[in-house]
Amino acid sequence: MIATLLEQAARRTDGADAARKTDETTTLRLSGGRVVSAQSVLVDGVNLRVLRDGRVGTAGTTGDDPEDLLARALASAEGGEAVPLQFPGLARGPSVVTHVPRAATASVADLASLATMLRDRLAPDRAELEIVVERSLGSVEVANTAGANASWDVSLVTLALEAARVRDGRRFVTRAHLGSADLPSLPELEMVVAQVRQRLAWSERPAEVAAGRQNVLFLPSALPVLLVPVEQALTGREVLRGGSPLARRRGTPTFSAAVTLTDDPLAPARPGSRPFDDEGVPSKPLTLINAGVVEGLLYDLETAARVGTAPTGHGRRTTFGKPQPACSNVVLAPGEASFDQLLEAVGEGILVESLRGPFPVSAAGGTFAQVAGLAWKVANGEVQGLIPELTLAGNAHDLLARVALVGRDATWLGARSAPALVVEGVSVF
């Protein structure tokens, strides 16, 4: 459809690009020791952007009528903004693993066996288990009237586990997650089992902490509260809006020297991996923060054109709506500390696995106040016990300047890889 669409668009516009994404997701859910649901959903969508008389218009469809899609994109351009947009030409993309045949050919029974293996391994731990296994298979095709034309296949297998217990009338839940283009390996599954058992053991005893400023050891699953604001603040969209507190700090020490953050679309077999972005710009790793110094900003074609700089290959588009700059795979560089050393660095403080509560529409400013979904007291280098509900508050940018120690073991959660880290002086109440 894209070839026909762009052929028609070339005759009626000053330029156009399009992206088609297909995805078939099979989801299995296990609860109470058995598979309770299985479903498959197919999505096939095309997004078209046109440039006419210097104005940009976009439209999307899940149908197969290129004439209707082009007509709606042209109508959008009539009232669209003027943008000095330039589409990239044909380019050779880097090599990156986005699709693994073993995952693509796995049967529903193969997927179910992943869940039942975890169920059986954790059965002696007497926890309520909810396990979801998803396998997504799809493709991406990106092309434009300037000659760019790229396509690649995608596979993604995710496994999410929740283990719940009740202690002193309170139900607590610990979570684990795996996600890759390939099926999870036996060592990865055993790592999940060990993680869940450790969290359950930490929660055997209750503990109390005083309100005030505390040293906090954030596990990788709790780090989005600190990283998402930074990721948003480094996008060209926030720079143009004036909502980024980091835009004017490039080249300036802003965070702890222990913080190095990279966007890596070439990480093998990860959810955000790709040879090109959704606008046909070749992918390459981009250093965002280097030893605490802000270095890189994320631009798609439009935000780069408005700022007067080169795109970085971070355009993302859905079926409906115009492309936006966004991260691919975010990698927080590990440090050298063992987990025991991280606990010692906390002194008397808190270990946090998860935080509850939605982020605001724009989190770039970094201010937050979120309830800890699961947290434990730390003292004398050991985990003491489960803490009743408490709230953590602060500003992500300020707290990342107070990182005292970074762990050596990184964990992939979705399209983000991060180790655990210790932050000093987090407000707790």
Buried (B, 14 or more C-beta within 10 A) or exposed (E): BBEEBBEBBBEEBBBBBBBBBBBBBBBBBBBEEEBEEBEEEEEBBBBBBBBBEEBBBBBBBEEEEBEEBBBBBBEBBEEBEEBEBEBBEEBEBEEBBBBBEEBBEBEBEBBBBBBBBBBEBBEEBEBBBBBBBBBBBBBBBBBBBBEBBBEBBBBBBBBBBBBBBEBEEEEBBBBBBBBBBBBBEEEBBEBBBEBBBEBBEBBEEBBEBEEEEBBBBBBBBBBBBBBBBBBBBBBBBBBBEEBBBBBEBEEEEBBBEBBBBBBBBBBBBBBBBBBBBBBBBBBEBBBBBBBBBBBBBBBBBBBBBBBEEEBBBBBBBBBEEBBBBBBBBBBBBBBEBEBEBBBBBBBBBBBBBBBEEEEEEBBBBBEBEBEBBBBBBBBEBEBBBBBEEBBBEBBBBBBBBBBBBBBBEBBBBBBBBBBBBBBBBBBBE
